[in-house]
Amino acid sequence: QLDLQAEVLVVDPPRAGIAPRALDAILDLRPEMIAYISCDPATLSRDLKRLLKGGYRLERVTPFDMFPQTYSIESISLLRTG
């Protein structure tokens, strides 16, 4: 167990989303704010459900098109302790 503190955490997981053990570590670390960059709405939804149950509130989700003329849309979600 590491004794870490963080005010802001930026996560940019692969398409599979955040691994369950990593989500546990994030909830244990309890940063004030999380910026979650995602390329897959399904895994984003799954991970957000866990973070919301862990005491975070979703403030904003912003989609953006980093790859014009493809189907891929990225998003960034901002969560804060609630």
C-alpha atoms as one frame of an Amber mdcrd trajectory, in Angstrom:
protein
   0.000   0.000   0.000   1.407   3.349  -1.064   0.682   6.535   0.825  -0.239
   8.778  -2.119  -2.333  11.905  -2.420  -3.729  13.561  -5.522  -5.991  16.507
  -6.169  -6.473  15.770  -9.875  -6.187  12.487 -11.716  -6.229  12.176 -15.517
  -7.035   8.741 -16.911  -6.927   7.715 -20.573  -7.549   3.965 -20.572  -7.562
   1.711 -23.642 -10.849   0.761 -25.315 -11.373  -1.925 -22.634 -11.708   0.785
 -19.963 -10.131   0.941 -16.529  -9.177  -2.419 -15.010 -11.167  -3.275 -11.851
  -8.047  -3.199  -9.641  -7.139   0.225 -11.037 -10.650   1.493 -10.264 -10.226
   0.207  -6.701  -6.933   2.106  -6.448  -8.532   5.299  -7.792 -11.348   5.064
  -5.255  -8.805   4.459  -2.474  -6.707   7.421  -3.634  -9.833   9.605  -3.725
  -8.612  12.550  -5.840 -10.842  15.634  -5.717 -11.239  15.646  -9.484 -10.944
  13.009 -12.212 -10.664  13.775 -15.919 -11.569  10.596 -17.801 -10.690  10.493
 -21.509 -12.545   7.754 -23.362 -12.824   6.300 -26.843 -15.595   3.803 -26.005
 -18.982   4.891 -24.612 -19.771   1.391 -23.299 -16.699   1.075 -21.083 -16.978
   4.738 -20.080 -20.532   4.048 -18.890 -19.435   0.960 -16.960 -16.563   2.793
 -15.252 -18.630   5.918 -14.513 -21.246   3.763 -12.782 -18.571   2.456 -10.432
 -17.098   5.923  -9.801 -20.545   7.409  -9.132 -21.290   4.639  -6.622 -17.908
   5.453  -5.073 -18.996   9.003  -4.227 -18.137  11.019  -7.335 -20.530  13.215
  -9.262 -20.381  13.726 -13.002 -20.056  17.416 -13.816 -19.584  17.401 -17.562
 -19.056  15.171 -20.589 -17.642  16.743 -23.727 -17.356  14.775 -26.979 -14.691
  15.739 -29.487 -13.705  14.507 -32.920  -9.973  13.837 -33.042 -10.214  11.677
 -36.151 -12.366  13.455 -38.770 -14.097  11.314 -41.371 -14.089   8.219 -39.119
 -16.756   6.850 -36.788 -14.532   7.337 -33.725 -15.518  10.056 -31.249 -13.489
  10.695 -28.102 -14.946  12.200 -24.954 -13.681  13.717 -21.758 -15.686  13.447
 -18.567 -15.078  15.562 -15.495 -15.928  14.066 -12.107 -15.617  15.594  -8.653
 -15.988  14.226  -5.173 -19.515  14.725  -4.135
